[in-house]
Amino acid sequence: MNVLFFCPTMEKETSQQLLGILQRVNPEANHPTIEVLDEKSTFRSADAKQFDAVVIVYTPEVELSKSLFEIIRCIDRDKPPGRFIFLPRSDGKAIIPAIFHPIRALQLRLFYYSTLNDLGTQIPAFEHSWSLFVNPVAVGQSDKKGRQAGFGLIVFVSSLILILVGLIAEILPIIPPIVSKPTPTPIHPPTALAFWLQQSFQNIDTSTVWHEQHYYTGKQALQSAYSNHGLRLSAYPVVTNAVYQLDSVQNWPLDDLQSLSFAFKLSALDDPLAKDALVVSLVLDEDNSYRLDCPVFTTGTGWKIQCQIQGPSQAEAVSEAVPVSVETDHSASLVFDPLNYTVQFFLDDRYYGKGLIKAVPYWRARNFKLQVRNELQNLNSGSFSSELESLDLAHSH
């Protein structure tokens, strides 16, 4: 393994700690070859060999370093699999310095620090990320002898399975058919420790926290009420098209996001021709065509939820559409991984899928706002109601 390591001369203690981590690799892999550079070193990307990983500790003092500029050219050209970069926050925000803009479209593992004195606090996160990069199958991996024994066991079990399959094929015609669907394994989303926003909806601040809007066509609008049960939206016929919307006044840095969670409860929609969608979204502040949407919507036979990563011309589902029961409390969570730019979806403590944000340059180092939107259409009979019980926005720093 060939590793290129850049660290400013003034950060000797950090350099020694990171070098110690870089030298601890998979025992079955070759000992790493590490090329150590600083802002005074001479390095030409045209002469560089192919590196498996590049680790950069960046401080504003090395912004004009020629060697760092050449290293970034090397990354842009060779695209080594491992790209680890320590960056300072700018006014508390996770922003990529201009010198790194040529490679911001690549998948980067970023570790943001507030001050130079806090730089060391990011080393445990780097060590974990480096361990996963170097030895991705470490968990559950056994030694060679164990694998050989395991292979013999696999052969035996495979033969036994073939025999059983033959027996089952003979008796299958007399067994009534059974249809089952796999159920996701219960997995709790990561625990949120720090919050930007915790909204219970017993009441809301429509001056400094939320901007509230009602608009509709036809005779009736959606009615909104706040109580101990949360935000309750309701309507009675005739509703042609009615929208209720909340937009956060504040915005937050996407790269610091840990999770968005919300609890909700739905009622049956009596009118089979009516349609409704309750959508909780993260919307990029600069361009609202880039967004993470989590709609809970009617299908004609019930309700479903399906979160999506939206762009100007396409959308990618985070998971398949999941049925949602009525008159039941539900909890949904979108968990964001800023290192790999992925989003995981959990519903009622069950993991349902993961989506990859592909257009990274349009998302990285951007701010976002929260949006809650409910749109009801063509309610001509019966009634409608839904409840948004809580909404939590957690951050990782």
C-alpha positions as CSV (number, residue, x, y, z in Angstrom):
1,M,0.0,0.0,0.0
2,N,1.3,3.4,-1.0
3,V,0.2,6.4,1.1
4,L,0.9,10.1,0.5
5,F,0.8,12.1,3.7
6,F,0.8,15.9,3.8
7,C,1.0,17.7,7.2
8,P,2.2,21.3,8.0
9,T,5.6,21.5,9.8
10,M,4.0,23.2,12.8
11,E,1.7,20.3,13.4
12,K,4.4,17.8,14.5
13,E,2.3,16.2,17.3
14,T,-0.6,15.6,15.0
15,S,1.8,14.3,12.3
16,Q,3.2,11.7,14.7
17,Q,-0.2,10.5,15.8
18,L,-1.5,10.1,12.3
19,L,1.7,8.4,11.1
20,G,1.2,5.8,13.9
21,I,-2.3,5.1,12.7
22,L,-1.3,4.9,9.1
23,Q,1.3,2.2,9.9
24,R,-1.2,0.0,11.6
25,V,-2.7,-1.9,8.7
26,N,-4.2,-5.2,7.9
27,P,-1.7,-7.9,9.1
28,E,-2.2,-9.7,5.9
29,A,-1.4,-6.7,3.8
30,N,2.1,-5.4,2.9
31,H,3.6,-2.8,5.2
32,P,2.6,0.6,3.9
33,T,5.0,2.8,2.1
34,I,4.4,6.3,3.3
35,E,5.7,9.4,1.6
36,V,5.6,12.3,4.1
37,L,5.4,15.9,2.8
38,D,5.0,19.4,4.2
39,E,4.5,22.9,2.8
40,K,8.3,23.1,2.2
41,S,8.7,19.8,0.3
42,T,9.1,19.5,-3.4
43,F,6.6,17.3,-5.1
44,R,5.5,17.0,-8.8
45,S,2.3,15.2,-9.6
46,A,3.6,14.4,-13.0
47,D,6.3,12.2,-11.4
48,A,4.1,10.6,-8.8
49,K,3.4,6.9,-8.6
50,Q,-0.1,5.7,-8.1
51,F,-1.1,6.1,-4.5
52,D,-3.7,4.0,-2.7
53,A,-4.5,6.7,-0.3
54,V,-3.8,10.4,0.3
55,V,-4.1,12.0,3.8
56,I,-3.9,15.8,4.1
57,V,-3.9,18.0,7.1
58,Y,-4.8,21.4,5.9
59,T,-4.4,24.8,7.7
60,P,-4.9,28.2,6.2
61,E,-1.2,28.9,6.5
62,V,-0.4,26.3,3.7
63,E,-3.0,27.6,1.2
64,L,-0.3,28.8,-1.2
65,S,1.9,25.7,-0.8
66,K,3.1,24.5,-4.2
67,S,3.5,20.9,-2.9
68,L,-0.1,20.9,-1.7
69,F,-1.3,22.2,-5.1
70,E,0.6,19.4,-6.9
71,I,-0.9,16.8,-4.5
72,I,-4.4,18.0,-5.3
73,R,-3.5,17.7,-9.0
74,C,-2.3,14.2,-8.3
75,I,-5.7,13.3,-6.6
76,D,-7.6,14.8,-9.5
77,R,-5.7,12.8,-12.1
78,D,-5.2,9.4,-10.4
79,K,-8.2,9.4,-8.1
80,P,-6.7,7.2,-5.4
81,P,-9.4,5.2,-3.5
82,G,-8.6,6.7,-0.1
83,R,-8.9,10.5,0.2
84,F,-8.8,11.8,3.8
85,I,-8.7,15.5,4.5
86,F,-8.6,17.5,7.7
87,L,-10.2,21.0,7.2
88,P,-10.8,24.0,9.5
89,R,-14.3,25.4,9.9
90,S,-14.9,28.9,8.6
91,D,-17.0,31.0,11.0
92,G,-18.3,27.7,12.4
93,K,-19.3,26.4,9.0
94,A,-18.1,23.3,7.2
95,I,-16.7,24.9,4.0
96,I,-14.2,23.5,1.5
97,P,-11.3,25.9,0.8
98,A,-10.9,27.1,-2.8
99,I,-7.6,25.1,-3.3
100,F,-9.6,21.9,-3.0
101,H,-12.4,22.9,-5.5
102,P,-10.8,20.8,-8.4
103,I,-11.6,17.6,-6.4
104,R,-14.8,18.5,-4.6
105,A,-16.7,16.3,-7.0
106,L,-14.9,13.2,-5.7
107,Q,-16.0,11.2,-2.7
108,L,-13.8,12.7,0.1
109,R,-13.6,11.7,3.8
110,L,-13.6,15.1,5.5
111,F,-12.7,15.8,9.2
112,Y,-13.6,19.3,10.3
113,Y,-11.9,21.0,13.3
114,S,-12.8,24.3,14.9
115,T,-9.3,25.5,16.0
116,L,-5.8,24.1,15.7
117,N,-6.0,23.2,19.4
118,D,-9.1,21.0,18.6
119,L,-7.5,19.3,15.6
120,G,-6.6,16.3,17.7
121,T,-10.3,15.7,18.5
122,Q,-10.8,14.5,15.0
123,I,-8.1,11.8,15.2
124,P,-10.4,9.1,16.6
125,A,-12.9,9.6,13.8
126,F,-10.0,9.4,11.3
127,E,-8.7,6.2,12.9
128,H,-12.1,4.5,12.6
129,S,-12.5,5.6,9.0
130,W,-8.9,4.5,8.1
131,S,-9.4,1.1,9.7
132,L,-12.6,0.6,7.6
133,F,-10.7,1.6,4.5
134,V,-7.6,-0.6,5.1
135,N,-9.4,-3.6,6.4
136,P,-13.1,-3.5,5.3
137,V,-13.8,-7.1,6.2
138,A,-12.1,-7.1,9.6
139,V,-15.4,-7.7,11.4
140,G,-16.1,-11.4,11.6
141,Q,-13.0,-12.3,9.6
142,S,-11.3,-15.6,10.8
143,D,-7.8,-17.0,10.2
144,K,-6.8,-19.2,7.3
145,K,-7.3,-22.4,9.2
146,G,-10.7,-21.4,10.3
147,R,-11.6,-20.6,6.7
148,Q,-10.4,-23.9,5.5
149,A,-12.4,-25.7,8.1
150,G,-15.4,-23.5,7.2
151,F,-15.0,-24.5,3.6
152,G,-15.3,-28.2,4.5
153,L,-18.4,-27.4,6.5
154,I,-19.9,-25.5,3.7
155,V,-19.4,-28.4,1.3
156,F,-21.1,-30.8,3.8
157,V,-24.0,-28.4,4.4
158,S,-24.4,-27.8,0.6
159,S,-24.7,-31.5,0.0
160,L,-27.2,-31.9,2.8
161,I,-29.3,-29.0,1.3
162,L,-29.3,-30.7,-2.1
163,I,-30.7,-33.9,-0.5
164,L,-33.3,-32.0,1.4
165,V,-34.3,-30.0,-1.8
166,G,-34.9,-33.3,-3.6
167,L,-37.1,-34.6,-0.7
168,I,-39.1,-31.3,-0.6
169,A,-39.6,-31.4,-4.4
170,E,-41.3,-34.8,-4.0
171,I,-43.7,-33.8,-1.2
172,L,-44.3,-30.2,-2.3
173,P,-47.5,-30.9,-4.3
174,I,-49.3,-32.0,-1.1
175,I,-48.2,-28.9,0.9
176,P,-50.5,-25.8,0.6
177,P,-48.6,-22.8,-0.8
178,I,-47.3,-20.3,1.7
179,V,-46.3,-16.8,0.6
180,S,-44.1,-14.7,2.9
181,K,-42.1,-11.5,2.5
182,P,-38.9,-10.7,4.3
183,T,-39.2,-8.4,7.2
184,P,-36.4,-5.9,7.9
185,T,-34.4,-6.6,11.0
186,P,-35.1,-4.2,13.9
187,I,-32.2,-1.7,14.0
188,H,-32.3,1.5,16.0
189,P,-31.0,4.6,14.2
190,P,-27.9,6.2,15.7
191,T,-28.6,8.0,19.0
192,A,-28.8,11.8,18.5
193,L,-26.9,13.7,21.1
194,A,-26.9,17.3,19.9
195,F,-29.9,19.1,18.3
196,W,-30.4,22.2,16.1
197,L,-34.1,21.9,16.5
198,Q,-36.6,19.9,18.6
199,Q,-40.1,20.8,17.7
200,S,-43.0,19.2,19.6
201,F,-45.7,21.3,17.8
202,Q,-47.6,22.0,21.0
203,N,-47.2,25.5,19.7
204,I,-44.9,27.1,17.1
205,D,-43.0,30.3,16.8
206,T,-44.0,31.8,13.4
207,S,-41.7,34.8,13.7
208,T,-38.2,33.5,14.4
209,V,-38.4,29.7,13.8
210,W,-41.1,29.0,11.1
211,H,-42.8,30.7,8.3
212,E,-46.4,29.4,8.0
213,Q,-48.5,29.4,4.8
214,H,-52.0,28.3,3.8
215,Y,-53.2,28.4,0.2
216,Y,-56.0,26.6,-1.6
217,T,-58.3,26.6,-4.6
218,G,-61.9,25.7,-4.2
219,K,-64.1,26.3,-1.2
220,Q,-62.2,24.8,1.7
221,A,-58.6,25.1,3.1
222,L,-56.7,22.7,5.5
223,Q,-57.3,23.6,9.1
224,S,-54.3,23.5,11.4
225,A,-54.3,23.2,15.2
226,Y,-51.5,22.8,17.8
227,S,-51.9,20.7,21.0
228,N,-50.1,18.2,23.2
229,H,-50.6,15.7,20.4
230,G,-48.7,17.8,17.9
231,L,-49.7,19.6,14.7
232,R,-53.1,18.4,13.6
233,L,-54.3,19.0,10.0
234,S,-57.9,18.4,9.1
235,A,-60.4,19.1,6.3
236,Y,-64.0,18.5,5.4
237,P,-65.6,18.5,1.9
238,V,-65.4,20.0,-0.6
239,V,-61.7,20.4,-1.0
240,T,-60.3,20.9,-4.5
241,N,-56.7,21.5,-3.7
242,A,-55.4,22.7,-0.3
243,V,-51.8,23.1,0.9
244,Y,-50.4,23.8,4.4
245,Q,-46.7,24.6,4.5
246,L,-44.0,25.4,7.1
247,D,-40.6,26.7,6.1
248,S,-37.8,27.1,8.7
249,V,-36.5,30.7,9.0
250,Q,-33.0,29.4,9.9
251,N,-30.7,27.3,7.8
252,W,-28.0,24.8,8.8
253,P,-24.8,23.4,7.2
254,L,-25.5,20.1,5.5
255,D,-22.1,18.6,6.2
256,D,-22.8,18.8,9.9
257,L,-26.2,17.0,9.7
258,Q,-26.6,13.8,11.6
259,S,-30.3,13.0,11.2
260,L,-33.8,14.2,10.6
261,S,-36.5,12.4,12.6
262,F,-40.2,13.0,12.7
263,A,-43.2,11.2,14.4
264,F,-46.6,11.1,12.8
265,K,-50.0,9.6,12.9
266,L,-52.5,9.1,10.1
267,S,-56.3,8.6,9.8
268,A,-58.0,6.6,7.0
269,L,-59.0,8.8,4.1
270,D,-62.7,7.9,3.5
271,D,-63.0,9.3,0.0
272,P,-61.4,6.8,-2.4
273,L,-60.8,9.5,-5.0
274,A,-59.0,11.9,-2.7
275,K,-55.3,12.2,-2.6
276,D,-53.0,13.4,0.2
277,A,-49.3,13.7,0.8
278,L,-47.5,14.8,4.0
279,V,-43.9,15.7,3.0
280,V,-41.0,16.5,5.4
281,S,-38.0,17.8,3.4
282,L,-34.4,19.1,3.7
283,V,-34.2,21.8,1.0
284,L,-30.9,23.3,-0.2
285,D,-30.9,27.1,0.5
286,E,-29.2,28.1,-2.8
287,D,-31.2,25.9,-5.1
288,N,-34.5,24.3,-3.9
289,S,-34.4,21.7,-6.8
290,Y,-31.9,19.8,-4.6
291,R,-33.7,18.3,-1.7
292,L,-34.2,15.2,0.5
293,D,-38.0,14.5,0.5
294,C,-39.8,12.1,2.8
295,P,-43.4,11.9,1.6
296,V,-46.1,9.9,3.4
297,F,-48.8,9.5,0.7
298,T,-52.1,7.8,-0.2
299,T,-52.1,5.0,-2.8
300,G,-55.8,4.3,-3.2
301,T,-55.5,1.2,-0.9
302,G,-53.8,2.9,2.1
303,W,-50.7,4.9,3.0
304,K,-47.0,4.5,2.1
305,I,-43.8,6.3,2.8
306,Q,-40.8,6.6,0.5
307,C,-37.9,9.0,1.0
308,Q,-36.1,10.3,-2.1
309,I,-32.9,12.3,-3.1
310,Q,-34.2,14.9,-5.5
311,G,-32.2,16.7,-8.2
312,P,-33.3,19.1,-11.0
313,S,-33.9,16.3,-13.5
314,Q,-34.0,13.0,-11.5
315,A,-34.8,11.4,-8.2
316,E,-33.3,8.4,-6.5
317,A,-35.3,6.4,-3.9
318,V,-33.6,5.8,-0.6
319,S,-35.7,2.7,-0.1
320,E,-38.8,1.0,-1.6
321,A,-42.2,2.4,-0.7
322,V,-43.1,1.1,2.8
323,P,-46.8,0.6,3.9
324,V,-47.9,2.7,6.8
325,S,-50.8,1.7,9.1
326,V,-53.5,4.3,10.2
327,E,-54.3,5.2,13.7
328,T,-50.8,4.2,14.8
329,D,-47.9,6.3,16.0
330,H,-44.9,6.1,13.6
331,S,-41.4,7.4,13.8
332,A,-39.2,8.0,10.6
333,S,-35.5,8.9,10.5
334,L,-33.2,10.0,7.7
335,V,-29.6,9.5,8.8
336,F,-26.9,11.3,6.9
337,D,-23.3,10.2,6.4
338,P,-21.2,13.2,5.3
339,L,-18.1,11.1,4.7
340,N,-19.7,9.0,2.0
341,Y,-22.6,11.2,1.2
342,T,-25.2,8.6,1.8
343,V,-28.7,8.7,3.4
344,Q,-30.2,5.8,5.4
345,F,-33.9,5.4,6.1
346,F,-35.4,4.0,9.3
347,L,-39.1,3.5,10.1
348,D,-40.3,2.4,13.5
349,D,-36.8,1.2,14.4
350,R,-36.4,-0.8,11.3
351,Y,-33.8,-0.2,8.6
352,Y,-35.2,-0.1,5.1
353,G,-32.5,1.2,2.8
354,K,-29.7,3.6,1.8
355,G,-29.4,6.1,-1.0
356,L,-26.2,7.7,-2.5
357,I,-26.1,11.4,-3.2
358,K,-24.4,11.4,-6.6
359,A,-24.2,15.1,-7.5
360,V,-21.8,15.8,-4.6
361,P,-20.5,19.2,-5.8
362,Y,-24.0,20.6,-5.7
363,W,-24.6,19.4,-2.1
364,R,-21.2,19.7,-0.4
365,A,-20.6,22.7,1.9
366,R,-24.2,23.9,1.3
367,N,-26.8,25.1,3.8
368,F,-30.3,23.7,4.0
369,K,-33.7,24.6,5.4
370,L,-36.5,22.4,6.7
371,Q,-39.9,22.3,5.0
372,V,-43.1,20.6,6.1
373,R,-45.8,20.5,3.4
374,N,-49.2,18.8,3.3
375,E,-51.3,18.8,0.1
376,L,-54.8,17.5,-0.1
377,Q,-56.7,17.1,-3.3
378,N,-60.3,16.2,-4.4
379,L,-61.9,15.5,-1.0
380,N,-65.6,15.2,-1.9
381,S,-66.9,13.0,0.9
382,G,-66.0,11.9,4.4
383,S,-63.2,13.8,6.2
384,F,-59.4,14.0,6.5
385,S,-56.9,14.4,9.4
386,S,-53.3,13.8,10.1
387,E,-50.9,14.6,12.9
388,L,-47.2,15.6,12.9
389,E,-46.3,14.9,16.5
390,S,-42.6,15.9,16.6
391,L,-39.7,16.9,14.4
392,D,-36.0,16.6,15.5
393,L,-33.0,17.9,13.6
394,A,-29.7,16.5,15.0
395,H,-26.1,17.5,14.2
396,S,-22.8,15.7,14.6
397,H,-20.7,18.5,16.0
